[in-house]
Amino acid sequence: MLGERGLTISLLFLFLLLISGANSIRRYFIDNECPGDSLWLGSVPAIGLLDFELPTGTLTIINADDHWRGRFYFRMHCAAHDRSGGFANFTCLTGDCRSNVMSCEGRDPAPPATAVVFEYQTNTGNIDPNNYSYYVDLVHGFNVPAVVAPLSGGQGQCQLAGCPADINKSCPTELQA
């Protein structure tokens, strides 16, 4: 039987669950519930090719090595635009990774881009997979409200973390994304 550790990430109604088992795989379940907005994922470092659109109401699962630590960021208002030679130039209004294709291949996003970060704390330089931390990072700006919550609902030692409100609504127009 697999052991389980879990988190829920809510990105303006986008939920991400983290489940880990003895097989050294972490599964991130991503359910986009952003009303009317598709999302495209990016990750640093890369976890394969996250080259898909995640429309509202869509659930997907991303598998990562149990020792993966990094961040997911969320791109919005993305589209492919024709350019000479018949190739498409893929860009996003927020969180664009400047790859010109759907997959970001581990590139950092251009601001603004909300990120959800997962890290292991180390014990004398060794990664301790039982000492996992998470938070919402607005260093690259804000484009999607986000909350990280453990599967237990935020009880005990693992609490809710994040920015659940659309802070653009409180910002002056010239500073909004």
Backbone as JSON Lines, residues from 0, in Angstrom:
{"i":0,"aa":"M","n":[0.84,-1.18,0.0],"ca":[0.0,0.0,0.0],"c":[0.89,1.24,0.0]}
{"i":1,"aa":"L","n":[0.49,2.23,-0.76],"ca":[1.27,3.46,-0.85],"c":[0.98,4.36,0.32]}
{"i":2,"aa":"G","n":[2.03,4.97,0.88],"ca":[1.84,6.0,1.88],"c":[1.42,7.27,1.17]}
{"i":3,"aa":"E","n":[0.77,8.19,1.87],"ca":[0.33,9.42,1.22],"c":[0.73,10.64,2.02]}
{"i":4,"aa":"R","n":[1.17,11.67,1.31],"ca":[1.38,13.01,1.85],"c":[0.62,13.89,0.89]}
{"i":5,"aa":"G","n":[-0.02,14.93,1.36],"ca":[-0.81,15.68,0.4],"c":[-0.95,17.15,0.68]}
{"i":6,"aa":"L","n":[-1.19,17.89,-0.39],"ca":[-1.45,19.33,-0.37],"c":[-2.53,19.64,-1.39]}
{"i":7,"aa":"T","n":[-3.23,20.7,-1.17],"ca":[-4.14,21.22,-2.17],"c":[-3.68,22.63,-2.49]}
{"i":8,"aa":"I","n":[-3.62,22.97,-3.76],"ca":[-3.3,24.32,-4.18],"c":[-4.52,24.88,-4.86]}
{"i":9,"aa":"S","n":[-4.93,26.04,-4.44],"ca":[-6.07,26.68,-5.06],"c":[-5.59,27.96,-5.72]}
{"i":10,"aa":"L","n":[-5.73,28.05,-7.01],"ca":[-5.36,29.25,-7.74],"c":[-6.63,29.85,-8.28]}
{"i":11,"aa":"L","n":[-7.12,30.86,-7.62],"ca":[-8.43,31.4,-7.95],"c":[-9.26,30.25,-8.46]}
{"i":12,"aa":"F","n":[-9.59,29.4,-7.6],"ca":[-10.4,28.26,-7.95],"c":[-9.67,27.26,-8.82]}
{"i":13,"aa":"L","n":[-8.35,27.3,-8.82],"ca":[-7.54,26.26,-9.45],"c":[-7.01,25.41,-8.31]}
{"i":14,"aa":"F","n":[-7.24,24.12,-8.34],"ca":[-6.83,23.27,-7.23],"c":[-5.74,22.33,-7.68]}
{"i":15,"aa":"L","n":[-4.73,22.21,-6.86],"ca":[-3.62,21.33,-7.14],"c":[-3.46,20.43,-5.93]}
{"i":16,"aa":"L","n":[-3.47,19.14,-6.12],"ca":[-3.27,18.2,-5.02],"c":[-1.91,17.54,-5.19]}
{"i":17,"aa":"L","n":[-1.25,17.37,-4.09],"ca":[0.04,16.7,-4.12],"c":[-0.08,15.41,-3.34]}
{"i":18,"aa":"I","n":[0.19,14.3,-3.99],"ca":[0.13,13.0,-3.33],"c":[1.44,12.29,-3.61]}
{"i":19,"aa":"S","n":[2.01,11.72,-2.59],"ca":[3.28,11.02,-2.77],"c":[3.15,9.61,-2.23]}
{"i":20,"aa":"G","n":[3.83,8.69,-2.87],"ca":[3.81,7.32,-2.41],"c":[5.2,6.75,-2.33]}
{"i":21,"aa":"A","n":[5.27,5.48,-1.97],"ca":[6.54,4.8,-1.8],"c":[7.27,4.6,-3.12]}
{"i":22,"aa":"N","n":[6.61,4.86,-4.24],"ca":[7.23,4.64,-5.54],"c":[8.05,5.84,-6.02]}
{"i":23,"aa":"S","n":[8.33,6.8,-5.16],"ca":[9.16,7.97,-5.46],"c":[8.59,8.86,-6.55]}
{"i":24,"aa":"I","n":[7.29,8.92,-6.67],"ca":[6.61,9.81,-7.62],"c":[5.69,10.72,-6.83]}
{"i":25,"aa":"R","n":[5.69,11.99,-7.2],"ca":[4.7,12.92,-6.67],"c":[3.75,13.23,-7.8]}
{"i":26,"aa":"R","n":[2.48,13.19,-7.48],"ca":[1.45,13.48,-8.48],"c":[0.78,14.79,-8.12]}
{"i":27,"aa":"Y","n":[0.79,15.71,-9.07],"ca":[0.14,17.0,-8.9],"c":[-1.15,16.95,-9.71]}
{"i":28,"aa":"F","n":[-2.27,16.99,-9.02],"ca":[-3.58,16.99,-9.67],"c":[-4.0,18.44,-9.82]}
{"i":29,"aa":"I","n":[-4.23,18.88,-11.04],"ca":[-4.53,20.28,-11.29],"c":[-5.91,20.39,-11.9]}
{"i":30,"aa":"D","n":[-6.77,21.11,-11.22],"ca":[-8.15,21.32,-11.66],"c":[-8.35,22.82,-11.83]}
{"i":31,"aa":"N","n":[-8.47,23.27,-13.05],"ca":[-8.66,24.7,-13.31],"c":[-10.12,25.07,-13.14]}
{"i":32,"aa":"E","n":[-10.39,25.84,-12.13],"ca":[-11.74,26.35,-11.92],"c":[-11.77,27.87,-11.99]}
{"i":33,"aa":"C","n":[-10.8,28.46,-12.7],"ca":[-10.82,29.91,-12.94],"c":[-11.99,30.18,-13.88]}
{"i":34,"aa":"P","n":[-12.95,30.98,-13.46],"ca":[-14.13,31.19,-14.3],"c":[-13.78,31.82,-15.65]}
{"i":35,"aa":"G","n":[-14.01,31.06,-16.72],"ca":[-13.84,31.57,-18.07],"c":[-12.42,31.72,-18.56]}
{"i":36,"aa":"D","n":[-11.42,31.31,-17.78],"ca":[-10.03,31.51,-18.18],"c":[-9.29,30.19,-18.3]}
{"i":37,"aa":"S","n":[-8.68,29.97,-19.45],"ca":[-7.77,28.84,-19.62],"c":[-6.43,29.21,-18.99]}
{"i":38,"aa":"L","n":[-5.73,28.2,-18.53],"ca":[-4.38,28.38,-17.98],"c":[-3.42,27.5,-18.75]}
{"i":39,"aa":"W","n":[-2.19,27.93,-18.84],"ca":[-1.09,27.14,-19.36],"c":[-0.05,27.13,-18.25]}
{"i":40,"aa":"L","n":[0.52,25.95,-17.98],"ca":[1.48,25.81,-16.89],"c":[2.91,25.98,-17.37]}
{"i":41,"aa":"G","n":[3.74,26.43,-16.47],"ca":[5.17,26.42,-16.66],"c":[5.77,25.91,-15.36]}
{"i":42,"aa":"S","n":[6.96,25.35,-15.41],"ca":[7.62,24.92,-14.18],"c":[9.11,25.18,-14.28]}
{"i":43,"aa":"V","n":[9.7,25.49,-13.14],"ca":[11.14,25.68,-13.03],"c":[11.59,24.89,-11.81]}
{"i":44,"aa":"P","n":[12.45,23.86,-11.98],"ca":[12.92,23.33,-13.24],"c":[11.79,22.6,-13.99]}
{"i":45,"aa":"A","n":[12.05,22.29,-15.24],"ca":[11.03,21.66,-16.09],"c":[10.65,20.28,-15.56]}
{"i":46,"aa":"I","n":[9.38,19.96,-15.71],"ca":[8.87,18.6,-15.46],"c":[8.28,18.15,-16.79]}
{"i":47,"aa":"G","n":[9.08,17.63,-17.66],"ca":[8.58,17.23,-18.98],"c":[8.08,18.44,-19.75]}
{"i":48,"aa":"L","n":[7.2,18.19,-20.69],"ca":[6.65,19.27,-21.51],"c":[5.24,19.59,-21.03]}
{"i":49,"aa":"L","n":[5.09,20.73,-20.39],"ca":[3.78,21.17,-19.94],"c":[3.17,22.01,-21.06]}
{"i":50,"aa":"D","n":[2.92,21.36,-22.18],"ca":[2.53,22.08,-23.39],"c":[1.05,21.88,-23.73]}
{"i":51,"aa":"F","n":[0.21,22.15,-22.77],"ca":[-1.21,21.97,-23.02],"c":[-2.01,23.11,-22.42]}
{"i":52,"aa":"E","n":[-3.16,23.32,-23.01],"ca":[-4.11,24.3,-22.47],"c":[-4.94,23.6,-21.42]}
{"i":53,"aa":"L","n":[-5.21,24.27,-20.33],"ca":[-6.04,23.73,-19.26],"c":[-7.28,24.61,-19.15]}
{"i":54,"aa":"P","n":[-8.33,24.3,-19.94],"ca":[-9.54,25.12,-19.89],"c":[-10.23,25.03,-18.54]}
{"i":55,"aa":"T","n":[-11.08,25.99,-18.25],"ca":[-11.87,25.97,-17.02],"c":[-12.58,24.63,-16.88]}
{"i":56,"aa":"G","n":[-12.55,24.06,-15.68],"ca":[-13.23,22.8,-15.42],"c":[-12.46,21.56,-15.84]}
{"i":57,"aa":"T","n":[-11.21,21.71,-16.26],"ca":[-10.4,20.58,-16.72],"c":[-9.46,20.12,-15.61]}
{"i":58,"aa":"L","n":[-9.33,18.8,-15.48],"ca":[-8.43,18.2,-14.5],"c":[-7.3,17.5,-15.24]}
{"i":59,"aa":"T","n":[-6.08,17.69,-14.79],"ca":[-4.93,16.97,-15.34],"c":[-4.02,16.53,-14.2]}
{"i":60,"aa":"I","n":[-3.16,15.57,-14.48],"ca":[-2.22,15.05,-13.48],"c":[-0.81,15.18,-14.03]}
{"i":61,"aa":"I","n":[0.08,15.73,-13.23],"ca":[1.49,15.84,-13.6],"c":[2.29,15.0,-12.62]}
{"i":62,"aa":"N","n":[3.09,14.08,-13.13],"ca":[3.95,13.24,-12.3],"c":[5.34,13.84,-12.26]}
{"i":63,"aa":"A","n":[5.92,13.86,-11.07],"ca":[7.28,14.37,-10.9],"c":[8.05,13.43,-9.99]}
{"i":64,"aa":"D","n":[9.35,13.42,-10.16],"ca":[10.22,12.67,-9.27],"c":[9.97,13.13,-7.83]}
{"i":65,"aa":"D","n":[10.02,12.21,-6.89],"ca":[9.75,12.53,-5.48],"c":[10.69,13.6,-4.93]}
{"i":66,"aa":"H","n":[11.87,13.76,-5.53],"ca":[12.81,14.76,-5.04],"c":[12.74,16.06,-5.82]}
{"i":67,"aa":"W","n":[11.76,16.19,-6.74],"ca":[11.62,17.45,-7.48],"c":[11.24,18.55,-6.51]}
{"i":68,"aa":"R","n":[11.9,19.67,-6.65],"ca":[11.52,20.86,-5.92],"c":[11.64,22.02,-6.89]}
{"i":69,"aa":"G","n":[10.69,22.89,-6.83],"ca":[10.67,23.99,-7.77],"c":[9.35,24.72,-7.69]}
{"i":70,"aa":"R","n":[8.96,25.32,-8.82],"ca":[7.72,26.08,-8.79],"c":[6.95,25.9,-10.09]}
{"i":71,"aa":"F","n":[5.65,25.94,-9.93],"ca":[4.74,26.04,-11.06],"c":[4.35,27.5,-11.18]}
{"i":72,"aa":"Y","n":[4.23,27.99,-12.39],"ca":[3.66,29.31,-12.58],"c":[2.57,29.2,-13.63]}
{"i":73,"aa":"F","n":[1.75,30.21,-13.68],"ca":[0.53,30.11,-14.45],"c":[0.47,31.21,-15.49]}
{"i":74,"aa":"R","n":[0.31,30.78,-16.74],"ca":[0.25,31.7,-17.87],"c":[-1.21,31.84,-18.29]}
{"i":75,"aa":"M","n":[-1.57,33.04,-18.67],"ca":[-2.97,33.29,-19.06],"c":[-3.02,34.09,-20.36]}
{"i":76,"aa":"H","n":[-4.18,33.97,-21.01],"ca":[-4.46,34.7,-22.25],"c":[-3.38,34.41,-23.29]}
{"i":77,"aa":"C","n":[-3.2,33.11,-23.57],"ca":[-2.17,32.66,-24.5],"c":[-2.76,32.36,-25.87]}
{"i":78,"aa":"A","n":[-1.96,32.54,-26.91],"ca":[-2.41,32.26,-28.27],"c":[-1.21,32.07,-29.18]}
{"i":79,"aa":"A","n":[-1.44,31.33,-30.27],"ca":[-0.43,31.17,-31.32],"c":[-0.72,32.2,-32.4]}
{"i":80,"aa":"H","n":[0.3,32.9,-32.82],"ca":[0.17,33.93,-33.85],"c":[1.02,33.53,-35.05]}
{"i":81,"aa":"D","n":[0.47,33.69,-36.25],"ca":[1.22,33.36,-37.46],"c":[2.41,34.29,-37.62]}
{"i":82,"aa":"R","n":[3.48,33.74,-38.13],"ca":[4.64,34.56,-38.49],"c":[5.18,34.0,-39.8]}
{"i":83,"aa":"S","n":[6.09,34.66,-40.38],"ca":[6.6,34.24,-41.69],"c":[7.14,32.82,-41.65]}
{"i":84,"aa":"G","n":[6.99,32.11,-42.75],"ca":[7.46,30.74,-42.84],"c":[6.43,29.73,-42.41]}
{"i":85,"aa":"G","n":[5.25,30.19,-41.99],"ca":[4.18,29.27,-41.62],"c":[4.25,28.74,-40.21]}
{"i":86,"aa":"F","n":[5.2,29.18,-39.41],"ca":[5.31,28.72,-38.03],"c":[4.52,29.65,-37.12]}
{"i":87,"aa":"A","n":[4.0,29.11,-36.04],"ca":[3.24,29.92,-35.09],"c":[4.17,30.45,-34.0]}
{"i":88,"aa":"N","n":[3.88,31.61,-33.52],"ca":[4.61,32.23,-32.42],"c":[3.66,32.22,-31.22]}
{"i":89,"aa":"F","n":[3.92,31.4,-30.22],"ca":[3.04,31.24,-29.08],"c":[3.44,32.22,-27.98]}
{"i":90,"aa":"T","n":[2.51,33.08,-27.57],"ca":[2.78,34.06,-26.52],"c":[1.61,34.12,-25.55]}
{"i":91,"aa":"C","n":[1.9,34.62,-24.35],"ca":[0.87,34.78,-23.32],"c":[0.89,36.22,-22.82]}
{"i":92,"aa":"L","n":[-0.27,36.74,-22.5],"ca":[-0.36,38.1,-22.0],"c":[0.27,38.21,-20.62]}
{"i":93,"aa":"T","n":[0.06,37.2,-19.75],"ca":[0.7,37.2,-18.44],"c":[1.43,35.87,-18.24]}
{"i":94,"aa":"G","n":[2.59,35.93,-17.61],"ca":[3.37,34.73,-17.33],"c":[4.09,34.15,-18.53]}
{"i":95,"aa":"D","n":[4.23,34.9,-19.61],"ca":[4.87,34.38,-20.82],"c":[6.31,33.97,-20.51]}
{"i":96,"aa":"C","n":[6.72,32.81,-21.04],"ca":[8.07,32.31,-20.76],"c":[9.05,32.62,-21.89]}
{"i":97,"aa":"R","n":[8.61,33.32,-22.89],"ca":[9.46,33.79,-23.99],"c":[10.13,32.66,-24.76]}
{"i":98,"aa":"S","n":[9.45,31.5,-24.85],"ca":[9.99,30.39,-25.63],"c":[9.45,30.41,-27.06]}
{"i":99,"aa":"N","n":[8.36,31.14,-27.29],"ca":[7.66,31.21,-28.57],"c":[6.97,29.91,-28.96]}
{"i":100,"aa":"V","n":[6.99,28.92,-28.07],"ca":[6.25,27.68,-28.26],"c":[5.47,27.41,-26.97]}
{"i":101,"aa":"M","n":[4.56,26.43,-27.01],"ca":[3.72,26.18,-25.83],"c":[4.52,25.74,-24.62]}
{"i":102,"aa":"S","n":[5.55,24.93,-24.82],"ca":[6.34,24.42,-23.7],"c":[7.38,25.45,-23.27]}
{"i":103,"aa":"C","n":[7.47,25.68,-21.97],"ca":[8.45,26.65,-21.46],"c":[9.82,26.04,-21.22]}
{"i":104,"aa":"E","n":[9.89,24.71,-21.15],"ca":[11.16,24.0,-21.02],"c":[12.04,24.52,-19.89]}
{"i":105,"aa":"G","n":[11.41,24.85,-18.74],"ca":[12.16,25.28,-17.56],"c":[12.5,26.75,-17.51]}
{"i":106,"aa":"R","n":[11.99,27.54,-18.44],"ca":[12.29,28.98,-18.45],"c":[11.46,29.7,-17.4]}
{"i":107,"aa":"D","n":[12.04,30.77,-16.85],"ca":[11.3,31.63,-15.92],"c":[10.28,32.45,-16.69]}
{"i":108,"aa":"P","n":[9.19,32.82,-16.02],"ca":[8.17,33.64,-16.68],"c":[8.54,35.12,-16.69]}
{"i":109,"aa":"A","n":[7.98,35.83,-17.65],"ca":[8.05,37.29,-17.62],"c":[6.96,37.75,-16.65]}
{"i":110,"aa":"P","n":[7.23,38.76,-15.86],"ca":[6.2,39.27,-14.96],"c":[5.02,39.84,-15.74]}
{"i":111,"aa":"P","n":[3.84,39.8,-15.19],"ca":[3.48,39.23,-13.89],"c":[3.13,37.75,-14.01]}
{"i":112,"aa":"A","n":[3.48,36.98,-12.99],"ca":[3.16,35.56,-12.95],"c":[3.17,35.06,-11.5]}
{"i":113,"aa":"T","n":[2.02,34.66,-11.02],"ca":[1.91,34.02,-9.71],"c":[2.59,32.66,-9.79]}
{"i":114,"aa":"A","n":[3.32,32.29,-8.75],"ca":[3.98,30.98,-8.71],"c":[3.62,30.27,-7.42]}
{"i":115,"aa":"V","n":[3.59,28.94,-7.48],"ca":[3.39,28.1,-6.31],"c":[4.68,27.29,-6.16]}
{"i":116,"aa":"V","n":[5.33,27.43,-5.01],"ca":[6.67,26.87,-4.81],"c":[6.61,25.69,-3.84]}
{"i":117,"aa":"F","n":[7.35,24.62,-4.19],"ca":[7.48,23.44,-3.34],"c":[8.96,23.22,-3.08]}
{"i":118,"aa":"E","n":[9.33,23.06,-1.8],"ca":[10.73,22.87,-1.44],"c":[10.85,21.81,-0.37]}
{"i":119,"aa":"Y","n":[12.0,21.14,-0.35],"ca":[12.37,20.26,0.75],"c":[13.32,21.02,1.64]}
{"i":120,"aa":"Q","n":[13.15,20.86,2.93],"ca":[14.15,21.37,3.86],"c":[15.25,20.33,3.92]}
{"i":121,"aa":"T","n":[16.46,20.77,4.11],"ca":[17.56,19.82,4.15],"c":[18.01,19.57,5.58]}
{"i":122,"aa":"N","n":[18.49,18.39,5.81],"ca":[19.03,17.99,7.1],"c":[20.49,17.64,6.86]}
{"i":123,"aa":"T","n":[21.38,18.49,7.29],"ca":[22.82,18.34,7.08],"c":[23.16,18.14,5.6]}
{"i":124,"aa":"G","n":[22.52,18.91,4.75],"ca":[22.81,18.85,3.32],"c":[22.05,17.8,2.54]}
{"i":125,"aa":"N","n":[21.37,16.9,3.23],"ca":[20.59,15.86,2.54],"c":[19.13,16.28,2.44]}
{"i":126,"aa":"I","n":[18.51,15.97,1.31],"ca":[17.09,16.29,1.14],"c":[16.27,15.38,2.03]}
{"i":127,"aa":"D","n":[15.36,15.96,2.77],"ca":[14.45,15.21,3.63],"c":[13.05,15.27,3.02]}
{"i":128,"aa":"P","n":[12.6,14.21,2.3],"ca":[11.3,14.25,1.64],"c":[10.11,14.33,2.6]}
{"i":129,"aa":"N","n":[10.36,14.13,3.89],"ca":[9.27,14.25,4.87],"c":[9.16,15.67,5.41]}
{"i":130,"aa":"N","n":[10.07,16.54,5.04],"ca":[10.07,17.92,5.52],"c":[9.87,18.83,4.31]}
{"i":131,"aa":"Y","n":[8.65,18.87,3.83],"ca":[8.28,19.56,2.6],"c":[7.63,20.89,2.94]}
{"i":132,"aa":"S","n":[7.97,21.94,2.23],"ca":[7.31,23.23,2.47],"c":[6.74,23.75,1.16]}
{"i":133,"aa":"Y","n":[5.82,24.67,1.27],"ca":[5.13,25.22,0.1],"c":[4.7,26.64,0.42]}
{"i":134,"aa":"Y","n":[4.63,27.45,-0.62],"ca":[4.14,28.82,-0.46],"c":[3.8,29.39,-1.82]}
{"i":135,"aa":"V","n":[3.06,30.48,-1.8],"ca":[2.73,31.21,-3.02],"c":[3.72,32.36,-3.13]}
{"i":136,"aa":"D","n":[4.3,32.51,-4.31],"ca":[5.36,33.48,-4.55],"c":[4.87,34.55,-5.53]}
{"i":137,"aa":"L","n":[4.95,35.81,-5.11],"ca":[4.56,36.92,-5.98],"c":[5.77,37.75,-6.41]}
{"i":138,"aa":"V","n":[6.98,37.16,-6.33],"ca":[8.19,37.87,-6.72],"c":[8.13,38.3,-8.19]}
{"i":139,"aa":"H","n":[7.55,37.46,-9.04],"ca":[7.41,37.79,-10.46],"c":[6.08,38.49,-10.74]}
{"i":140,"aa":"G","n":[5.45,39.03,-9.71],"ca":[4.18,39.73,-9.89],"c":[2.99,38.82,-9.64]}
{"i":141,"aa":"F","n":[1.81,39.33,-9.95],"ca":[0.55,38.65,-9.66],"c":[-0.3,38.58,-10.92]}
{"i":142,"aa":"N","n":[-0.78,37.36,-11.23],"ca":[-1.76,37.24,-12.31],"c":[-2.92,36.32,-11.98]}
{"i":143,"aa":"V","n":[-2.8,35.52,-10.91],"ca":[-3.86,34.61,-10.5],"c":[-3.85,34.5,-8.98]}
{"i":144,"aa":"P","n":[-4.99,34.7,-8.3],"ca":[-5.02,34.44,-6.85],"c":[-4.66,32.98,-6.57]}
{"i":145,"aa":"A","n":[-3.95,32.73,-5.48],"ca":[-3.49,31.38,-5.2],"c":[-3.5,31.08,-3.72]}
{"i":146,"aa":"V","n":[-3.87,29.85,-3.38],"ca":[-3.81,29.35,-2.02],"c":[-3.27,27.93,-2.08]}
{"i":147,"aa":"V","n":[-2.34,27.61,-1.2],"ca":[-1.84,26.24,-1.06],"c":[-2.38,25.71,0.25]}
{"i":148,"aa":"A","n":[-3.0,24.54,0.2],"ca":[-3.56,23.94,1.4],"c":[-3.25,22.45,1.42]}
{"i":149,"aa":"P","n":[-2.94,21.9,2.57],"ca":[-2.76,20.45,2.66],"c":[-4.09,19.75,2.45]}
{"i":150,"aa":"L","n":[-4.02,18.48,2.08],"ca":[-5.25,17.71,1.87],"c":[-6.1,17.65,3.13]}
{"i":151,"aa":"S","n":[-5.47,17.8,4.29],"ca":[-6.21,17.77,5.55],"c":[-7.07,19.01,5.73]}
{"i":152,"aa":"G","n":[-6.95,19.99,4.84],"ca":[-7.75,21.2,4.94],"c":[-7.07,22.31,5.72]}
{"i":153,"aa":"G","n":[-5.82,22.16,6.05],"ca":[-5.09,23.22,6.75],"c":[-5.11,23.09,8.26]}
{"i":154,"aa":"Q","n":[-5.3,21.88,8.74],"ca":[-5.31,21.65,10.18],"c":[-3.95,21.09,10.6]}
{"i":155,"aa":"G","n":[-3.61,21.22,11.87],"ca":[-2.34,20.71,12.37],"c":[-1.19,21.6,11.98]}
{"i":156,"aa":"Q","n":[-0.02,20.98,11.77],"ca":[1.19,21.75,11.47],"c":[1.18,22.35,10.07]}
{"i":157,"aa":"C","n":[0.49,21.74,9.14],"ca":[0.46,22.23,7.75],"c":[-0.74,23.15,7.57]}
{"i":158,"aa":"Q","n":[-0.46,24.42,7.4],"ca":[-1.51,25.44,7.31],"c":[-1.69,25.93,5.88]}
{"i":159,"aa":"L","n":[-2.79,26.64,5.67],"ca":[-3.03,27.3,4.39],"c":[-1.97,28.36,4.17]}
{"i":160,"aa":"A","n":[-1.58,28.56,2.92],"ca":[-0.64,29.62,2.57],"c":[-1.08,30.22,1.25]}
{"i":161,"aa":"G","n":[-0.93,31.53,1.12],"ca":[-1.21,32.09,-0.19],"c":[-1.82,33.47,-0.2]}
{"i":162,"aa":"C","n":[-2.31,33.8,-1.36],"ca":[-2.92,35.09,-1.64],"c":[-4.24,34.81,-2.34]}
{"i":163,"aa":"P","n":[-5.34,34.61,-1.58],"ca":[-6.59,34.16,-2.18],"c":[-7.41,35.22,-2.9]}
{"i":164,"aa":"A","n":[-7.05,36.49,-2.77],"ca":[-7.84,37.56,-3.37],"c":[-7.23,38.03,-4.68]}
{"i":165,"aa":"D","n":[-8.06,38.58,-5.53],"ca":[-7.57,39.21,-6.76],"c":[-7.05,40.58,-6.39]}
{"i":166,"aa":"I","n":[-5.75,40.67,-6.11],"ca":[-5.19,41.94,-5.63],"c":[-5.16,43.01,-6.72]}
{"i":167,"aa":"N","n":[-5.34,42.61,-7.98],"ca":[-5.41,43.62,-9.04],"c":[-6.61,44.54,-8.86]}
{"i":168,"aa":"K","n":[-7.67,44.03,-8.24],"ca":[-8.86,44.85,-8.02],"c":[-8.59,46.0,-7.06]}
{"i":169,"aa":"S","n":[-7.56,45.85,-6.21],"ca":[-7.2,46.9,-5.25],"c":[-6.08,47.79,-5.74]}
{"i":170,"aa":"C","n":[-5.46,47.42,-6.86],"ca":[-4.31,48.18,-7.38],"c":[-4.77,49.32,-8.27]}
{"i":171,"aa":"P","n":[-3.98,50.39,-8.31],"ca":[-4.26,51.44,-9.29],"c":[-4.2,50.85,-10.7]}
{"i":172,"aa":"T","n":[-5.01,51.35,-11.59],"ca":[-5.11,50.83,-12.96],"c":[-3.75,50.68,-13.63]}
{"i":173,"aa":"E","n":[-2.86,51.64,-13.46],"ca":[-1.57,51.59,-14.14],"c":[-0.66,50.47,-13.62]}
{"i":174,"aa":"L","n":[-0.97,49.87,-12.46],"ca":[-0.16,48.79,-11.91],"c":[-0.79,47.42,-12.1]}
{"i":175,"aa":"Q","n":[-1.99,47.35,-12.64],"ca":[-2.68,46.08,-12.82],"c":[-2.1,45.3,-14.0]}
{"i":176,"aa":"A","n":[-2.21,43.97,-13.9],"ca":[-1.78,43.1,-15.01],"c":[-2.89,42.98,-16.01]}
